[in-house]
Amino acid sequence: MDIIIGSMKDGRAHDLTLFIFHVGKIAVIAKHSYPPRLYRPPSGGLQPGETFEDGAVREALEETGLSIELEKYILHVEIDFRSPTRHVAWTSHVFTARCKGGEIAPRDHDEIREARWAALDEFPLFSRLMRVTDSGGFHYRAFLQEEVLKRLPAFPGKV
């Protein structure tokens, strides 16, 4: 809950999650606190007055070093995070995007330890590593990516 509440500056109660594709692979990131081998698609929030497209382009560049173009809005999830003493209503907006250029490497080194390309067959490992933690945030991230991967066959050229 502390991580979620800490990310709620300027009234933010959402994230944009990006499945950025390039040559059959997906861009993933690891934060400094993540255990070894755990990666996930980049995500972040909109700044006040920022459009989805502008926020997604900015977050992709900060977290992965990549220039992107949004393709499809594929998932909208509303969730209530709860602890014994707190409650946060949260919304995730998930997009597919195409890499237009750049070298995959984070620009925001304070937040992101590493960015790299991952094959689809690596995602079950990422989900397992998230689910064995005691972090509800990781469990939620595993759920999001599993739901997206179920939907990918509906997006030609992605698998």
PyMOL commands that set and color helices and strands:
alter all, ss='L'
color gray80, all
select helices_A, chain A and resi 2-6+9-11+52-64+120-131+136-154
alter helices_A, ss='H'
color red, helices_A
select strands_A, chain A and resi 14-22+25-31+43-44+67-82+87-101+112-118
alter strands_A, ss='S'
color yellow, strands_A
deselect
rebuild
show_as cartoon
